[in-house]
Amino acid sequence: MRGSDFAELKAFVAVVERRSFARAAEHLGLSPSALSQTIRQLEGRIGARLLNRTTRSVAPSASGELLYRRIAPLFREMAVAVAEASEATGRMSGTLRINTLGIAARTIIAPRLSRFHQVHPDVVLDIVVDDALADIVTGRFDAGIRVGGQLEKDMVAVRLTPDLDMVAVASPDYLARRGTPRSPAELHGHACVNWRLQMDGRHYRWEFKKGRQRLEVAVDGPVVTNHADIGIAAALNGLGIAYHFERDGVGELLAQGRLVQVLADWSISRPGLFLYYPNRQHRPALLGAFTDCLLDRKPFDRLQASTKAS
């Protein structure tokens, strides 16, 4: 295979996986026009249209999908081989694509980005925040992070956190004005901050448990959102009662007295956050290093110490 043939196929795979000429060009270090010319050369050499393009999207044609399915595993194997060879020298490189919930991005990944980059400066972390439970295989991600009960089948899962407590919270001002609910049923008489599920757009029914009694409550209020920061801000500003993971910044606000927990005796816990990836024979070295960093494991700490020493 000529070098130009390899470059054309690599460009084609990048476009298919990123569903965008602009993102693929940025990844490859090319201009969009140069990338388009490369794809045209490949299509001309093969004699078939490989990509269907519109003003908003790009997707493989039937011929393109067939080609992608045959060559994409080869490119992934080459990437793994290069990463493993790089690991043997003590220096990793490449791109790691992660699909994650917002809570994991805020509380686990963001605080460790600098640490990871210091140890692995040649690794690019491509992190997509997505609360809609995307299929990481179809989306060509190396791994995802989800709440335990939402994991896809046939995946290897690594626990990142203990179970997550759900808490109903409101500002002292709101409770002074509207009173404090004593049971989930009383939420119907309160303003509540609704959570929109990204999977299908429905409103989340708040879940409660006390002893053997379990309840789901459909609430109403002045704000509906799919972003935790908006929901918490609404509660802080006295717009109503919000329902969130305590770990997602709420715990600090409770400790500061800016929010007050209600219905504490009805609280539930959800399975913790897990990093998961396809059940392959070998875990990619980059993913192993990233997982060690998220878990603050000693192998990563030793690497960080040796990097600082050098």
Rosetta blueprint (number, residue, H / E / L):
1 M L
2 R L
3 G H
4 S H
5 D H
6 F H
7 A H
8 E H
9 L H
10 K H
11 A H
12 F H
13 V H
14 A H
15 V H
16 V H
17 E H
18 R H
19 R L
20 S L
21 F H
22 A H
23 R H
24 A H
25 A H
26 E H
27 H H
28 L H
29 G L
30 L L
31 S L
32 P H
33 S H
34 A H
35 L H
36 S H
37 Q H
38 T H
39 I H
40 R H
41 Q H
42 L H
43 E H
44 G H
45 R H
46 I H
47 G L
48 A L
49 R L
50 L L
51 L E
52 N E
53 R E
54 T L
55 T L
56 R L
57 S L
58 V E
59 A E
60 P E
61 S L
62 A H
63 S H
64 G H
65 E H
66 L H
67 L H
68 Y H
69 R H
70 R H
71 I H
72 A H
73 P H
74 L H
75 F H
76 R H
77 E H
78 M H
79 A H
80 V H
81 A H
82 V H
83 A H
84 E H
85 A H
86 S H
87 E H
88 A H
89 T L
90 G L
91 R L
92 M L
93 S L
94 G E
95 T E
96 L E
97 R E
98 I E
99 N E
100 T E
101 L L
102 G H
103 I H
104 A H
105 A H
106 R H
107 T H
108 I H
109 I H
110 A H
111 P H
112 R H
113 L H
114 S H
115 R H
116 F H
117 H H
118 Q H
119 V H
120 H L
121 P L
122 D L
123 V E
124 V E
125 L E
126 D E
127 I E
128 V E
129 V E
130 D L
131 D L
132 A L
133 L L
134 A L
135 D L
136 I L
137 V L
138 T L
139 G L
140 R L
141 F L
142 D L
143 A E
144 G E
145 I E
146 R E
147 V E
148 G H
149 G H
150 Q H
151 L L
152 E L
153 K L
154 D L
155 M E
156 V E
157 A E
158 V E
159 R E
160 L L
161 T L
162 P L
163 D L
164 L E
165 D E
166 M E
167 V E
168 A E
169 V E
170 A E
171 S L
172 P H
173 D H
174 Y H
175 L H
176 A H
177 R H
178 R H
179 G L
180 T L
181 P L
182 R L
183 S L
184 P H
185 A H
186 E H
187 L H
188 H H
189 G H
190 H L
191 A L
192 C E
193 V E
194 N E
195 W E
196 R E
197 L L
198 Q L
199 M L
200 D L
201 G L
202 R L
203 H E
204 Y L
205 R L
206 W E
207 E E
208 F E
209 K E
210 K E
211 G L
212 R L
213 Q E
214 R E
215 L E
216 E E
217 V E
218 A L
219 V L
220 D L
221 G L
222 P L
223 V E
224 V E
225 T E
226 N L
227 H L
228 A H
229 D H
230 I H
231 G H
232 I H
233 A H
234 A H
235 A H
236 L H
237 N L
238 G L
239 L L
240 G L
241 I E
242 A E
243 Y E
244 H E
245 F E
246 E H
247 R H
248 D H
249 G H
250 V H
251 G H
252 E H
253 L H
254 L H
255 A H
256 Q H
257 G L
258 R L
259 L L
260 V E
261 Q E
262 V E
263 L L
264 A H
265 D H
266 W H
267 S L
268 I L
269 S E
270 R E
271 P L
272 G L
273 L E
274 F E
275 L E
276 Y E
277 Y E
278 P E
279 N L
280 R L
281 Q L
282 H L
283 R L
284 P L
285 A H
286 L H
287 L H
288 G H
289 A H
290 F H
291 T H
292 D H
293 C H
294 L H
295 L L
296 D L
297 R L
298 K H
299 P H
300 F H
301 D H
302 R H
303 L H
304 Q H
305 A H
306 S H
307 T H
308 K H
309 A H
310 S L
